[in-house]
Amino acid sequence: MMRDFSDSHRWLSINTATVRKQWALDRIIDECARRGIRAISPWRDQVAAVGLDRVARQLKETGIELSGYCRGGFFPAADAAGLKAALDDNRRAIDEARTLNAPCLVLVVGSLPGALNGSPVHRDIGRVRQEVRDGIAATMEYARQMAMPLAIEPLHPMQAAERACINTLEQALDLCDELDPARSGGLGVAVDLYHVWWDPKLQQQIARAGADRLLAFHVCDWLVPTRDLLNDRGMMGDGVIEIRKARGWVEAAGFAGHSEVEIFSEHWWSQPGERVLDLCIERHRQVV
């Protein structure tokens, strides 16, 4: 039976990218605490801007927990030095996640080197998928030592060239089964509905994941039309995603964590942060 969110936002989390252009992270934490929002998922650059230790203290003082930490990944590189640098950076991300007591480090795995800047070094997507596989395998060793689960986040195929060569939940779970066949809890997935809502295998793959692989659940909406494929995500209820149905699937599979609102949107970044957070609470109760 699904949890009832209609009279409480206990299980609402705010991915701090949602109001990143309005406020610095310390202000975001204070504004969430003021509204009784009990969880966030911060980004590394936002943490660095305020200071890791300061953020850790503020979270402790406000009683706010994390639903995830964004992000690790971006494993592929043009050469051996780049591959090593990526592994080193992921170790630092794990250390930060541990300091903040995050339940998982979210991995956006990366793809063709240079593509984000418009100049891909090569076009071999098979090569980068192998580099992602090897990068996750190597990172898992340190993550296990630090007791930090890794959550692979498949991204919509529109971002296959620049941001993530893992584009379906099935792909992500195939990697989990290969690298963690014992289902140790150290490797799982982050299900972001913006990226996977369209997948005809979504319900089947969520059931396949099960509670031990479902490490994070992200919500927003897909607008029609979508004016910008990166920065025009919709507020829940403003688009075409059947959000509550999908939450029913993840809860039926055993997920009992936060519904994390992650909205990259020039429209919502232009609105007062207070309004955005208040509407997130309202739509979490009405739509999620």
Helices and strands as residue ranges (DSSP letters): E 12-15, G 16-19, H 25-34, E 39-41, H 44-50, H 52-62, E 65-66, E 69-73, H 80-99, E 105-108, G 115-117, H 125-145, E 150-152, G 157-159, H 169-179, E 187-192, H 193-196, H 202-213, E 214-219, H 243-252, E 259-261, H 266-269, H 273-286
